[in-house]
Amino acid sequence: MNYAIIGFGSVGKALAAAFARKGIDVSVATTRDPESFTTETAMTGPGIRPKKLADAVNADIIFLAVRYQSHPDIAKILPTWQGKTIVDVTNAYGVPLEELDGEPSGRVVARAFAGGKVVKGFNHLIASVLAEDPAVNGGKRVVFLASDNNSALDEVGTLAETLGFAPIMLGSLSEGGMLVQAHGKKWGELIFQDLVKFSR
């Protein structure tokens, strides 16, 4: 299993830090030449590898850590995303509701990535919190996950646990996904909720 993060802004860097913390290799790509952010990735950790977009999308699990408005351009890189799991970390704050056709933004992203399995997740925490060690006072920081594909939900849930987080499954994109997406200029009920799960 190999991993990639598309986008290396504050959220992309926070995700890369999570991989580096556990010593897990991950490719990072942006629309820029990889050489332009080699120093930044090296500072994050030895396993953070800058790549071209065309190469990064060969990963099995791909984190989409770009502006929501950029997702259609990323989706066009491959004719099909069959066999790939895309973790939608975007937030559609400020996007007119009519552009979403009354659907959760995760469903819109899922349509764009034809053939792929989309999981909405890791998007409810602000970047500075996401970048912190998820081990908190003996507990684990919660990440919410939603998907219309149960196998993808389990796959990303297992990865989240490996990264040290406590995944909570919210169900489908149309149900649980609504809790972690913006509605025009209003945030979903679970966005910004920084929760910690403790073992009994």
Summary of the structure (lengths in Angstrom):
residues: 200
radius of gyration: 15.7
end to end distance: 31.1
largest distance: 47.4
contacts: 663
relative contact order: 0.15
helix: 34%
strand: 22%
